[in-house]
Amino acid sequence: MALMETVGEPLLTTSLVLPDTDAEELPSHEAETVAETMLKHVDLMLDAEDCPSGPTSVIDCTGDMPELLREGFRPIDLD
């Protein structure tokens, strides 16, 4: 939220493979490996540290309260 307030605009994020990269190019989801691979394709990357691969959660933060649209591999409690 602090980043969005500082930027003053919505953020677009993705966990998809970029169009000009090969899915096999990313051998792991370790933060250092992801940074080495992806920082040549994007302007900014926030380090969430190492994380296992799997589906991600989607949270809508456009309303008064965040709404879970899709739960990923880790349970999310927004209460």
DSSP file (Angstrom, degrees, kcal/mol; ACC not computed):
  #  RESIDUE AA STRUCTURE BP1 BP2  ACC     N-H-->O    O-->H-N    N-H-->O    O-->H-N    TCO  KAPPA ALPHA  PHI   PSI    X-CA   Y-CA   Z-CA
    1    1 A M     >        0   0    0      0, 0.0     4,-2.5     0, 0.0     5,-0.2   0.000 360.0 360.0 360.0 -38.6    0.0    0.0    0.0
    2    2 A A  H  >  +     0   0    0      1,-0.2     4,-2.2     2,-0.2     5,-0.2   0.896 360.0  50.0 -62.7 -39.2    2.9    2.4    0.8
    3    3 A L  H  > S+     0   0    0      2,-0.2     4,-2.8     1,-0.2     5,-0.3   0.931 111.0  48.3 -64.2 -45.2    4.3    1.8   -2.7
    4    4 A M  H  > S+     0   0    0      1,-0.2     4,-2.7     2,-0.2     5,-0.5   0.889 111.7  50.0 -63.6 -38.8    1.0    2.5   -4.4
    5    5 A E  H  < S+     0   0    0     -4,-2.5    -1,-0.2     2,-0.2    -2,-0.2   0.898 112.7  47.4 -65.2 -39.4    0.5    5.7   -2.3
    6    6 A T  H  < S+     0   0    0     -4,-2.2    -2,-0.2    -5,-0.2    -1,-0.2   0.921 116.6  42.1 -66.8 -44.9    4.0    6.8   -3.2
    7    7 A V  H  < S-     0   0    0     -4,-2.8    -2,-0.2    -5,-0.2    -1,-0.2   0.869  93.5-149.2 -70.7 -37.5    3.5    6.1   -6.9
    8    8 A G     <  +     0   0    0     -4,-2.7    -3,-0.1    -5,-0.3    -4,-0.1   0.631  65.4  81.6  77.6  13.4    0.0    7.5   -6.9
    9    9 A E  S    S-     0   0    0     -5,-0.5    -1,-0.2     0, 0.0    -2,-0.1  -0.952  89.6 -85.7-142.4 159.6   -1.1    5.2   -9.7
   10   10 A P        -     0   0    0      0, 0.0     2,-0.4     0, 0.0     0, 0.0  -0.315  43.1-131.5 -62.5 152.4   -2.3    1.6   -9.9
   11   11 A L        -     0   0    0      2,-0.0     2,-0.6     0, 0.0    -7,-0.0  -0.882   8.1-149.6-107.7 139.5    0.4   -1.1  -10.2
   12   12 A L        +     0   0    0     -2,-0.4     2,-0.3     2,-0.0     0, 0.0  -0.943  24.3 174.0-106.3 122.7    0.4   -3.8  -12.8
   13   13 A T        -     0   0    0     -2,-0.6     2,-0.3     2,-0.0    -2,-0.0  -0.895   6.9-175.2-126.4 158.2    2.1   -7.0  -11.6
   14   14 A T        -     0   0    0     -2,-0.3    -2,-0.0     2,-0.1     0, 0.0  -0.996  29.2-163.5-150.2 152.5    2.4  -10.4  -13.1
   15   15 A S        +     0   0    0     -2,-0.3     2,-0.1     2,-0.1    -1,-0.1   0.149  63.5 113.7-115.8  13.9    3.8  -13.8  -12.3
   16   16 A L  S    S-     0   0    0      1,-0.1     2,-0.3     0, 0.0    -2,-0.1  -0.454  78.2 -98.6 -83.5 157.6    3.7  -14.8  -16.0
   17   17 A V        -     0   0    0     -2,-0.1    -1,-0.1     1,-0.1     6,-0.1  -0.584  46.2-110.5 -71.7 135.1    6.7  -15.6  -18.1
   18   18 A L    >   -     0   0    0     -2,-0.3     3,-2.0     1,-0.1    -1,-0.1  -0.347  26.0-112.9 -67.5 149.8    7.6  -12.5  -20.2
   19   19 A P  T 3  S+     0   0    0      0, 0.0    -1,-0.1     0, 0.0    -2,-0.1   0.817 114.2  47.1 -55.8 -35.4    6.9  -12.9  -24.0
   20   20 A D  T 3  S+     0   0    0      2,-0.1     2,-0.4    21,-0.0    -2,-0.1   0.206 100.6  82.8 -96.6  18.3   10.6  -12.8  -25.0
   21   21 A T  S <  S-     0   0    0     -3,-2.0     2,-0.4    20,-0.0    -4,-0.0  -0.902  77.2-122.6-119.0 151.9   11.8  -15.3  -22.3
   22   22 A D    >   -     0   0    0     -2,-0.4     3,-2.4     1,-0.1     4,-0.4  -0.751  17.4-132.2 -89.5 134.5   11.7  -19.0  -22.4
   23   23 A A  G >  S+     0   0    0     -2,-0.4     3,-0.9     1,-0.3    -1,-0.1   0.815 110.4  57.1 -55.9 -30.0    9.8  -20.7  -19.6
   24   24 A E  G 3  S+     0   0    0      1,-0.2    -1,-0.3     3,-0.0    -2,-0.0   0.620  87.3  79.3 -76.0 -12.0   12.8  -23.0  -19.2
   25   25 A E  G <  S+     0   0    0     -3,-2.4    -1,-0.2     1,-0.2    -2,-0.2   0.731  82.9  66.9 -68.8 -21.6   15.0  -19.9  -18.6
   26   26 A L    <   +     0   0    0     -3,-0.9    -1,-0.2    -4,-0.4     8,-0.1  -0.801  62.9 178.0-103.2  92.6   13.8  -19.6  -15.0
   27   27 A P        +     0   0    0      0, 0.0     2,-0.3     0, 0.0    -1,-0.2   0.678  64.6   3.5 -73.4 -17.5   15.2  -22.7  -13.3
   28   28 A S        -     0   0    0      2,-0.1     0, 0.0    24,-0.0     0, 0.0  -0.952  63.3-119.3-155.1 173.5   13.8  -21.9   -9.8
   29   29 A H        +     0   0    0     -2,-0.3    22,-1.1    22,-0.1     2,-0.2   0.117  64.2 133.5-105.1  18.7   11.7  -19.4   -7.9
   30   30 A E     >  -     0   0    0     20,-0.2     4,-2.5     1,-0.1     3,-0.3  -0.506  65.7-121.9 -68.6 139.3   14.6  -18.4   -5.6
   31   31 A A  H  > S+     0   0    0      1,-0.2     4,-2.6     2,-0.2     5,-0.2   0.866 109.6  49.9 -53.6 -44.3   14.7  -14.6   -5.3
   32   32 A E  H  > S+     0   0    0      2,-0.2     4,-2.4     1,-0.2    -1,-0.2   0.903 111.9  47.7 -64.6 -41.2   18.3  -14.3   -6.6
   33   33 A T  H  > S+     0   0    0     -3,-0.3     4,-1.9     2,-0.2    -2,-0.2   0.916 112.6  48.9 -65.6 -43.7   17.6  -16.5   -9.6
   34   34 A V  H  X S+     0   0    0     -4,-2.5     4,-3.3     2,-0.2     5,-0.4   0.927 112.1  49.3 -61.8 -44.7   14.4  -14.6  -10.5
   35   35 A A  H  X S+     0   0    0     -4,-2.6     4,-2.2    -5,-0.2     5,-0.2   0.932 109.8  50.5 -61.4 -46.5   16.2  -11.3  -10.2
   36   36 A E  H  < S+     0   0    0     -4,-2.4    -1,-0.2     1,-0.2     4,-0.2   0.869 119.6  37.6 -59.6 -36.6   19.1  -12.4  -12.4
   37   37 A T  H  < S+     0   0    0     -4,-1.9     3,-0.4    -5,-0.2    -2,-0.2   0.914 124.4  34.3 -81.8 -45.6   16.7  -13.6  -15.1
   38   38 A M  H >X S+     0   0    0     -4,-3.3     3,-2.6    -5,-0.2     4,-1.1   0.747  96.0  76.5 -90.5 -25.8   14.0  -10.9  -15.0
   39   39 A L  T 3< S+     0   0    0     -4,-2.2    -1,-0.2    -5,-0.4    -3,-0.1   0.689  89.8  61.5 -65.6 -14.8   15.7   -7.7  -14.2
   40   40 A K  T 34 S+     0   0    0     -3,-0.4    -1,-0.3    -5,-0.2    -2,-0.1   0.562 111.6  40.1 -81.4  -6.1   17.0   -7.4  -17.7
   41   41 A H  T <4 S+     0   0    0     -3,-2.6     2,-0.3     1,-0.1    -2,-0.2   0.569 114.4  47.9-114.8 -15.5   13.3   -7.3  -18.9
   42   42 A V     <  -     0   0    0     -4,-1.1     3,-0.1     1,-0.1    -1,-0.1  -0.857  67.5-134.2-128.7 161.3   11.6   -5.1  -16.3
   43   43 A D  S    S+     0   0    0     -2,-0.3     2,-0.3     1,-0.2    -1,-0.1   0.783  88.4  16.2 -83.0 -29.2   12.3   -1.7  -14.7
   44   44 A L        -     0   0    0      2,-0.0     2,-0.4     0, 0.0    -1,-0.2  -1.000  55.7-174.5-149.6 142.1   11.6   -2.7  -11.1
   45   45 A M        -     0   0    0     -2,-0.3     2,-0.4    -3,-0.1    -6,-0.0  -0.981  18.0-143.6-139.7 127.8   11.2   -5.9   -9.0
   46   46 A L        -     0   0    0     -2,-0.4     2,-0.8     2,-0.0    -2,-0.0  -0.776  23.9-126.6 -89.0 132.2   10.2   -6.1   -5.4
   47   47 A D        +     0   0    0     -2,-0.4     3,-0.1     1,-0.1   -15,-0.0  -0.700  33.4 170.3 -85.2 110.9   12.0   -8.8   -3.5
   48   48 A A        -     0   0    0     -2,-0.8    -1,-0.1     1,-0.3    -2,-0.0   0.190  48.6-123.5 -98.9  13.7    9.5  -11.1   -1.7
   49   49 A E        -     0   0    0      2,-0.0    -1,-0.3   -19,-0.0     2,-0.0  -0.033  56.8 -23.4  65.7-175.6   12.3  -13.5   -0.9
   50   50 A D        +     0   0    0    -20,-0.1   -20,-0.2    -3,-0.1    -3,-0.0  -0.333  68.5 173.9 -66.0 141.1   12.3  -17.2   -2.0
   51   51 A C        -     0   0    0    -22,-1.1   -22,-0.1    -2,-0.0     3,-0.1  -0.996  32.2-108.8-147.2 147.4    9.0  -18.7   -2.6
   52   52 A P        -     0   0    0      0, 0.0     2,-0.1     0, 0.0   -24,-0.0  -0.357  41.9-103.4 -70.4 154.8    7.8  -22.1   -3.9
   53   53 A S        +     0   0    0     -2,-0.0   -24,-0.0    20,-0.0     0, 0.0  -0.446  68.2 103.0 -74.8 155.2    6.2  -22.2   -7.3
   54   54 A G  S    S-     0   0    0     -2,-0.1    18,-0.1    -3,-0.1    -3,-0.0  -0.868  72.7 -38.3 153.9 175.4    2.5  -22.5   -7.5
   55   55 A P        -     0   0    0      0, 0.0    18,-2.1     0, 0.0    19,-0.3  -0.310  58.4-134.0 -64.6 146.4   -0.7  -20.6   -8.2
   56   56 A T        -     0   0    0     16,-0.2     2,-0.3    17,-0.1   -41,-0.0  -0.618  14.4-112.7 -99.7 159.3   -0.8  -17.0   -6.9
   57   57 A S        -     0   0    0     -2,-0.2     2,-0.5    14,-0.1    14,-0.2  -0.627  21.1-148.8 -86.7 149.8   -3.5  -15.2   -5.0
   58   58 A V  E     -A   70   0A   0     12,-2.7    11,-2.8    -2,-0.3    12,-1.7  -0.987  15.0-174.1-120.9 122.5   -5.4  -12.3   -6.6
   59   59 A I  E     -A   68   0A   0     -2,-0.5     2,-0.7     9,-0.2     9,-0.2  -0.972  18.1-142.8-121.8 125.3   -6.7   -9.7   -4.2
   60   60 A D  E     +A   67   0A   0      7,-3.2     7,-2.2    -2,-0.5     3,-0.3  -0.778  22.1 173.5 -87.2 115.9   -8.9   -6.8   -5.4
   61   61 A C        +     0   0    0     -2,-0.7    -1,-0.1     5,-0.2     7,-0.0   0.092  52.3  97.9-108.5  21.1   -7.8   -3.6   -3.5
   62   62 A T  S    S+     0   0    0      3,-0.1    -1,-0.1     5,-0.1     2,-0.1   0.689  75.7  61.5 -84.8 -17.8  -10.0   -1.2   -5.4
   63   63 A G  S    S-     0   0    0      2,-0.3     4,-0.0    -3,-0.3     0, 0.0  -0.190 104.7 -86.4 -95.3-169.9  -12.9   -1.2   -2.8
   64   64 A D  S    S+     0   0    0      1,-0.1    -1,-0.0    -2,-0.1    -3,-0.0   0.829 116.7  31.7 -67.2 -31.8  -13.1   -0.1    0.8
   65   65 A M  S    S-     0   0    0     -5,-0.0    -2,-0.3     0, 0.0    -1,-0.1  -0.974  95.4-104.1-127.0 140.9  -12.0   -3.6    1.9
   66   66 A P        -     0   0    0      0, 0.0     2,-0.4     0, 0.0    -5,-0.2  -0.354  35.3-154.2 -60.7 142.7   -9.6   -6.0    0.0
   67   67 A E  E     -A   60   0A   0     -7,-2.2    -7,-3.2    -4,-0.0     2,-0.7  -0.985  12.9-130.8-125.2 126.3  -11.5   -8.9   -1.7
   68   68 A L  E     +A   59   0A   0     -2,-0.4    -9,-0.2    -9,-0.2     3,-0.2  -0.647  29.0 172.0 -76.4 114.8   -9.9  -12.3   -2.4
   69   69 A L  E    S+     0   0A   0    -11,-2.8     2,-0.3    -2,-0.7   -10,-0.2   0.796  71.7   8.8 -92.8 -34.3  -10.7  -13.1   -6.0
   70   70 A R  E     -A   58   0A   0    -12,-1.7   -12,-2.7     0, 0.0     2,-0.5  -0.946  69.8-141.8-150.0 126.1   -8.5  -16.2   -6.3
   71   71 A E        -     0   0    0     -2,-0.3   -14,-0.1   -14,-0.2   -15,-0.1  -0.761  20.7-157.4 -89.8 130.5   -6.7  -18.0   -3.5
   72   72 A G        -     0   0    0     -2,-0.5   -16,-0.2     2,-0.4     4,-0.1   0.153  46.7 -63.1 -85.7-154.5   -3.3  -19.4   -4.4
   73   73 A F  S    S+     0   0    0    -18,-2.1   -17,-0.1     2,-0.1    -2,-0.1   0.678 120.3  64.7 -74.4 -17.2   -1.3  -22.2   -2.9
   74   74 A R  S    S-     0   0    0    -19,-0.3    -2,-0.4     1,-0.0    -1,-0.0  -0.917  94.3-113.0-105.8 131.6   -1.0  -20.4    0.5
   75   75 A P        -     0   0    0      0, 0.0     2,-0.4     0, 0.0    -2,-0.1  -0.314  30.7-150.1 -59.9 143.0   -4.3  -19.8    2.4
   76   76 A I        -     0   0    0     -4,-0.1     2,-0.6    -8,-0.0    -8,-0.1  -0.968  12.0-169.1-120.1 129.1   -5.2  -16.1    2.7
   77   77 A D        +     0   0    0     -2,-0.4     0, 0.0     1,-0.1     0, 0.0  -0.953   7.5 177.2-118.1 110.8   -7.1  -14.5    5.6
   78   78 A L              0   0    0     -2,-0.6    -1,-0.1     1,-0.2    -2,-0.0   0.390 360.0 360.0 -92.8   2.7   -8.2  -11.0    4.9
   79   79 A D              0   0    0      0, 0.0    -1,-0.2     0, 0.0    -2,-0.0   0.478 360.0 360.0 -79.5 360.0  -10.0  -10.6    8.3
